[in-house]
Amino acid sequence: MENRIKILFVCHGNICRSPMAQYIFSDLAELRGLAREFEVDSAATSMEEIGNPVYPPARRILARHGITRVDHRARRMTMDDYRYYDHILVMDGENLWNARRMTGGDPEGKVEMLLDRETADPWYTDDFETAYEDILEGCEDLLERLT
């Protein structure tokens, strides 16, 4: 469908926070009967994890919250993504800076933070529950704003 709202979630490696956001947002939209309104994906600003699956602890926290179908592989954001997606949501200030740099300064104003603060990074803290709660908050707010 051409009129779907296209959303890309972005983090550093695309194996923790951004795929969590992809699946959390998709789950929220489905639960509200809005899944057909959105096209959702995720990507990285780095090349470090390209091709790798979602990090096992991220899969486990999603499964604990009822999201079990997770089949994403890490990929890097491109300029084609920038042209294609309506909204590009990043997880922290470093991702914001990198995404804007990668998109020539974000001339269309598509790149923004998921939250008005940094989204907890479980890669360094191993606290996937806090990351999940942050991402859920951001996704709920985004869904509310877009519908």
N, C-alpha and C positions, 0 to 999 in steps of 0.2 A: 504494500500500500504506500503510495507516494505521500500521503498526508500524515503519516505517522511522525511523532516527535522522536528524533534520533539523538540518543544520549551516549556519550563515551566517558567512562570513568578511567582516570589515569593515576598511576602511582609510579614509583621508581622501577620496580622489577616486574610488575604485573603477575605476581604469584600470591599475594596476600590481600592487601586492602582493595585494590581496584577490582579484582574478580569477586571479592566478597560483596562490594557495592553493586556490581553487575547483577549478581544473583539475588541479593536482598531487594534491590529495587524491582527486579522482574517479579519476584515473589509477592511483594506488596501490591504491584499493579495487577497481578493475576487474582489475588485475594479480593480485590475491589472490582473485579470484572473489567479492568482497563488494559489488559495485556495487549490487545490488538491496537491500542493507541500509541504504543511505544516500540522502538527498536533500540536495543541496549547491547553494548559491548564494552570491553575494557582493553587497555593497552599500557605500555610502559614508556618512560622517558629514556631508559637506558637499554643497553643491549645484553646485559649480564645474564638474564634468565630466558632469553628467547627460546621458544620451543618447549620449555619446561611446563609441567602441569601445575595446577594450583597446589600450593604448599600444604602438606598433610595436616598440620594443626589448623589451618584455615578451613580445610574441608571438614574437619571434625567439628569445629564450632558451628559451621553452617548446618551440618547434619544434626547437631544437638538442638538447633532451632527449626528443624523440619525441612531444611533445604538439602536434598540428597542427590539431585541430578546436577553434577558439576563436571563439565567436560571441556573446560577452557584450557588453552595452551598460551603461554606468554608470547606476546608480540609487541613490537615497537610502534608507537604512534607515528603517522606519516602526514605529509601535507594533504594527501588525498583524504585522510580522516578529517582533517581540519575543514576541508571544503564540504565534506559529506554530512558531518554531524552538526546538529543545531546547538547542542550544549556539551561542553567538555568540562567535567568536574574533576578537580585534582585534590589530593589528600593533604598536601602541606605546602609551605612556602617554597621549598626547594623544587617541588614538582611544578608549582605555579611559574617560577622563574624559568625552569627548563622548557615547559610547554610553550610559554610565550616566546622564548628564544627559538624554539623549533618551528614556530608558526610565523616567523617574521614580525614578532611584536604583537600578535593577536589583533590584526587590523579590524576584524569584524566583532570583537568583544565577546567571543564565545567561551573563553577560558575563565573559570572562576573556581574558588575553593568550594568544596562540598559543605563545609561548615564555616562559621566565622572565626574559627580557630583551627589549629592543627588537628588532624585526625590521628588518634593514637597509633603508633607504629609498632605492631607486635613483633616485627623482625628483631628488634633490639630488646624488647621487654618480655617477650614470650607471653604477654597478656592479651590473648585473643578475645577474651570476653569484653574488655574495655574497648578494643578496636571494633568489635561487633556492635556494641551499644552506640559508639560514636557514629558509625556508618549507618546504623538503623535510624538514628536521629536525623542525620543529613538526608537520607533517602525519603523518610516520611515528609520532611519539610519540602524537599524538591517535588515530590509527587503532589503534595497539596498546592504548591505554587503553580504547577503546570496543568492542573485540572480544574 
